Amino acid sequence: MKEGEISVGSKVRYPRTGSSGVVEEITEIGGVSFAGMDSTGLYYRTSELILVEVLDRKEHISEVDDLKRFKNRKTVSSEDIEEAFGDVSGVGAG
């Protein structure tokens, strides 16, 4: 890993929203590198993240909180999304 390169364990901030956290995973989708952030559970383009020395949040997260977050995590398939949007009616229903 080069200095200044984002990797698993890096402390990062997404400047557009101010979200900050620790990178849990790096993955490549369609030739673009994304980093999964622990604090939000979301993936961000690594090119949009900045490395930070100190996080603007509590770094200590209890094991109970980690376990709750893990239990609530759900993988959403494209079929789930299609099914959800198939039930849309009224305002905004294309």
N, C-alpha and C positions, 0 to 999 in steps of 0.2 A: 504494500500500500504506500502510495506517495503521500508526503505531507500535504495537508489541505484537501485530501480526497475523502469523500464520505464513505464510511463503511459501517458494518454492524457494530454497535456500541458508541458511535459518534453522537455527540450532543449537537442538535441542529435546531434551526428556527425556520419557519416558512413565513417570510416577510409580508406576504399579501394579507394574512390573517393574524399574524403574531403567534400562531401556534408553535409550541416548542416541545421538544422531547428527545428521547433516545431512539436511535434507529435500531429496530428489532430484526429487520429483514431487508435484503436488497434483491430485487427481481427485475428481469428485463421483459418488456412487453412490446412487440412490434419494433424492436431495435432501440427502444427508449428505456433508460434505467430509472426505476422507481424505488423509493425507500419507504418501508412501513414504519410509522412512528408510534411508539408505545402509548403516548398520552391521548391520542385521538383514535387509534386503530385504523387510520386512513393511510393511503399511499400517496406520495408526492414525488414529482419528477426531481431526481437528484440535482439536476441543473438549476432548479429553483430554490433549493435549500442552501442555507448558509451555516457554516460551523460556528458554534459558540463555546465559550469557555465555561460559562455558568448559566444554568437554566433559570428562567424567571418563574419557577414553580417549585413546589416541594419535591425534592428528589426521592424522599423516602416514601415508598408506597408499600403498605402492609401486604403480607402474603394473602390475607383475606380478600383485599381489594383485587389483587391479581387473580385469585381463584374465581371471584364473582365475574370479573371481566371475561375470563376464559370460558366460563359456563354460559355466558350470555352471547358469546360470539357465534355467529351462524354464517354458513356459506350460502350465498344466494346464487342460484343457477339462472340461466337465461330463461328457462321455462317458468321459474317463479316470477320473474319480471313480466314476461308476456301475460301470465295469468292475472297478475295484479292490474295491469293496464287494460286488460280485456273487460274489467268490471267498471271502468270509468264511464260516468254518464253526466249529463248536465254541462255546466260551465267548464270550458277547457277541454271538452271531449271532441277533439278534432274534426 
